[in-house]
Amino acid sequence: MSHEFVYSGNPAHIVFGVGKSTFVGDWVEKLGCRQALVLSTPQQKADAEALAARLGPRAVGVFSGAVMHTPVEVTEKAMEVVRQTGSDCVVSLGGGSTTGLGKAIAFRTDLPQIVIPTTYAGSEVTPILGQTEGGRKTTVRHASILPEVVIYDPALTLGLPVAMSVTSGLNAMAHALEALYAQDRNPISTLMAVEGLRAFKTSLPGIIEMPQVLDIRAEALYGAWLCGTVLGTVGMALHHKICHTLGGAFDTPHADTHAIMLPHTAAYNAVAVPDLLAPVADVFGGSVGGGLWDFAKRIGAPLALKDLGLSQADLDRAAEIATENPYWNPRPIDWESIRGLLQYAWEGRRPT
């Protein structure tokens, strides 16, 4: 282990426990706010309206237009509602799409955010915003993007369908995996990453068997917090670049894309840093990529990009975009290597 490192913890308030979401009004007041705008996707509009009703006079409205990949045009519509209502904070109820919209608003206004996650996305504890415009997804990192309060209530994840639980969990696991070889990794981020992977290794099979057991849901949400936290404290590499490319250019489902790509990007980088990824093999068994692919298959995760509607011709373009302005990566990348990696993922083959 290197004894030279820099560690900076993100200053968010983490509130964890069953039933804690009922105290969201108290947190609005603790932030010194009185006019909260509740955000959600169209699918969770009823839940958002119920939350706004509980907030009573502390809520000024609901914007239920959040969608995947945080398109700038949707953010602009939400910004108009913020201006019309005089909102002084946002309460984001839902998964990564809703959290992303709240962050986009905060980046433009510096309004305080309270996030109540209902999936395992993990983005609620990062100062990173990914937004889409003109078919390209770009990311920005800024202190104003980090939510001030995150309320993890496992009871709110009981309604998350099993299939979505699986892909959401694998999405979070990808954050932890890339943290293990991040250029700016440190002993704390590594500890959290390995613990986050272990939590999902235990909880995701449990959710399949017993989706209504609160303790299992709590373990998965704990894993999401850990994996999201490391995403917010260290840099990401090839895996996130490819997933941003596929999501931004081809509008592939965010969590499904991460779930499919994870074993393949892990296998690619394990060649260069086998020692750093050894904990992954220890947790999941076998080789790094093979162990993750076997785990994904066992829990019924999607395995092939072709099932998301991508054609082989799309892979050529994806490889081109992913190698144009690459993120730092522990193993050098080139068009042919990435095109081959994408082919394996498109076919759904077990990485070798």
Secondary structure, 3 states (H helix, E strand, C coil): CCCCCCCCCCCCEEEECCCHHHHHHHHHHHCCCCCEEEECCHHHHHHHHHHHHHHHHHEEEEECCCCCCCEHHHHHHHHHHHHHHCCCEEEEEECHHHHHHHHHHHHHHCCCEEEEECCCCCHHHCCEEEEEECCEEEEEECHHHCCCEEEECHHHHCCCCHHHHHHHHHHHHHHHHHHHCCCCCCHHHHHHHHHHHHHHHHHHHHHHHCCCCHHHHHHHHHHHHHHHHHHHHCCCCHHHHHHHHHHHHHCCCHHHHHHHHHHHHHHHHHCCCCCCCHHHHHHHCCCHHHHHHHHHHHCCCCCCHHHHCCCHHHHHHHHHHHHHCCCCCCCCCCHHHHHHHHHHHHHCCCCC
